[in-house]
């Protein structure tokens, strides 16, 4: 290749790189293409996940969410990233081998003058192949950095597990919320049917002059109220169902039906035992333990900087230069480094990491207190919710009995229509309160289970506790 061809090659390569770097970005087209691809992939994923299942149970929703939830997928990727970073850190223990191939062409050939004579210094064309191997013999920083990456991988695994647990809690709450609203819808439909029948009777009584106009209008108003409540609940069901589908990683406009599951069972352990279990197994505390371990390694790392490092190297050089006496030869040796002075940066860095370690210990204590407090609050909220649910059921039973009695007396003409409407509204309100109380009780149980750190979604494999 002569000089002209070489210059032409450089110009062509530079033009290609320049053209590639100067291409314009069409943001509107990119957004349109991505939106179309997203809708298509979402529809395909939804169809594949739902399949022929017409009715989903809680376990089905959790399974689909753990497969498709984007937060779970992201944490899983972070786990793989941490694993790769640990493997990269381990590579520092292995030798590094470099191969360098160099082709040199002198134009004109290099010459050296000796008086009136000119003597060539080397061949005009030289090809040189160099193998270079380096291995760390003594470097405490390598061991400490690898240990920190091991802890980082463990943290990523625990975060992934915790993300799955929070996803399970979120799906469980939305699942029972949706079932609760479905139950409320059924109750309102029954109430609407009864209110409509009662309205017809009231209108007939008004035509016969047995009741006042305002009493008949009150019955009609009760029908309108139930219709408005029914529409409001239907919209609420659509919203919660969309939230549930989004948490499952599916299209929020998909149609699903939920099966009525057996309610969650409250833990029967004492508050003290639940607190102890949380302190031993909660993911946040397991993460804090490893963060403290990392800060301990940072302190050791700041001390290791003061120590010398020793590296061994070996290389083989093969040259086509005929002017060399030895065209193939080896180079071996040892290289040691000791940092003598760096403006007290290492000293101050050591003081810094010691303070950071103290802060890590304090943050772990804060996390422990926070976990304990969450367990206490969740336990007390569950107790309150259980009592409120029992009380609401009792109040609904009493209201139903009173309604039955008032209805019988109203048909016998012993009570006014306004009293009948009042008893109806009281029974309907008690029914709504009982349903809401049952839902809150289920949510409080799920919250307590999550606060304790119990989960059946742990990632496979045991995390190294060393």
Secondary structure as the mmCIF struct_conf table of DSSP 4:
data_model
#
loop_
_struct_conf.conf_type_id
_struct_conf.id
_struct_conf.beg_label_comp_id
_struct_conf.beg_label_asym_id
_struct_conf.beg_label_seq_id
_struct_conf.end_label_comp_id
_struct_conf.end_label_asym_id
_struct_conf.end_label_seq_id
HELX_RH_AL_P HELX_RH_AL_P1 UNK A 3 UNK A 21
TURN_TY1_P TURN_TY1_P1 UNK A 22 UNK A 22
HELX_RH_AL_P HELX_RH_AL_P2 UNK A 27 UNK A 50
TURN_TY1_P TURN_TY1_P2 UNK A 51 UNK A 52
BEND BEND1 UNK A 54 UNK A 54
STRN STRN1 UNK A 55 UNK A 56
HELX_RH_AL_P HELX_RH_AL_P3 UNK A 58 UNK A 68
HELX_RH_AL_P HELX_RH_AL_P4 UNK A 70 UNK A 90
HELX_RH_3T_P HELX_RH_3T_P1 UNK A 91 UNK A 93
BEND BEND2 UNK A 94 UNK A 94
STRN STRN2 UNK A 96 UNK A 105
BEND BEND3 UNK A 107 UNK A 108
HELX_LH_PP_P HELX_LH_PP_P1 UNK A 109 UNK A 110
STRN STRN3 UNK A 111 UNK A 114
TURN_TY1_P TURN_TY1_P3 UNK A 115 UNK A 116
STRN STRN4 UNK A 117 UNK A 120
BEND BEND4 UNK A 122 UNK A 122
BEND BEND5 UNK A 124 UNK A 124
STRN STRN5 UNK A 125 UNK A 138
HELX_RH_AL_P HELX_RH_AL_P5 UNK A 140 UNK A 207
TURN_TY1_P TURN_TY1_P4 UNK A 208 UNK A 209
BEND BEND6 UNK A 210 UNK A 211
HELX_RH_AL_P HELX_RH_AL_P6 UNK A 213 UNK A 247
TURN_TY1_P TURN_TY1_P5 UNK A 248 UNK A 249
BEND BEND7 UNK A 250 UNK A 250
TURN_TY1_P TURN_TY1_P6 UNK A 252 UNK A 253
STRN STRN6 UNK A 257 UNK A 258
HELX_LH_PP_P HELX_LH_PP_P2 UNK A 261 UNK A 267
BEND BEND8 UNK A 269 UNK A 269
HELX_RH_AL_P HELX_RH_AL_P7 UNK A 271 UNK A 281
HELX_RH_AL_P HELX_RH_AL_P8 UNK A 283 UNK A 304
TURN_TY1_P TURN_TY1_P7 UNK A 305 UNK A 306
BEND BEND9 UNK A 307 UNK A 307
STRN STRN7 UNK A 309 UNK A 319
TURN_TY1_P TURN_TY1_P8 UNK A 322 UNK A 323
BEND BEND10 UNK A 325 UNK A 325
BEND BEND11 UNK A 327 UNK A 327
STRN STRN8 UNK A 328 UNK A 337
BEND BEND12 UNK A 342 UNK A 342
TURN_TY1_P TURN_TY1_P9 UNK A 343 UNK A 344
HELX_RH_AL_P HELX_RH_AL_P9 UNK A 345 UNK A 411
TURN_TY1_P TURN_TY1_P10 UNK A 412 UNK A 413
BEND BEND13 UNK A 414 UNK A 415
HELX_RH_AL_P HELX_RH_AL_P10 UNK A 417 UNK A 452
TURN_TY1_P TURN_TY1_P11 UNK A 453 UNK A 453
BEND BEND14 UNK A 456 UNK A 456
HELX_LH_PP_P HELX_LH_PP_P3 UNK A 458 UNK A 459
BEND BEND15 UNK A 460 UNK A 461
HELX_LH_PP_P HELX_LH_PP_P4 UNK A 462 UNK A 464
#
